[in-house]
Amino acid sequence: MPKSKGNEKEIQEAMLLAEKVKELRIANGLTQAEVAEKLNVTPGFISNVENGRTAMSLRLLVYYAELTGCTLDALVGEMMPEYKATALDHELQAAISALSEEEKRKLIKVLEILRGK
């Protein structure tokens, strides 16, 4: 049976999420076993998620986002092109809100340089 375009899109989206989950885990210096323990699942489940063989429930995605210090938008927003820009805005806002006042002032200067002011 040939794959439909809708099915191919779902597979691509699932793989994007799988890659993001793995990337965030590694960036946070976490092992699959540590993530599994925090989410109350098995390490095999985390491996399957990272390899695109299974998907996390919304509840687990929320906990995973919190565990890795990102927003749910940043975690799943990449999957939908029409939502990607909004998710990126939310990710930026979350990162900026974590900065000190001095870091925010420096960021403004960097942004002015990027925009050619």
HULINLIN-V186488 format. One record per helix or strand. SS is the DSSP state (H for helix, E for strand). FROM is the first residue (numbers start at 1). TO is the last residue. If there is no record, write none. Layout:
BEGIN
SS | FROM | TO
SS | FROM | TO
END
This chain:
BEGIN
H | 5 | 27
H | 32 | 39
H | 43 | 50
H | 58 | 68
H | 72 | 79
H | 81 | 97
H | 101 | 114
END
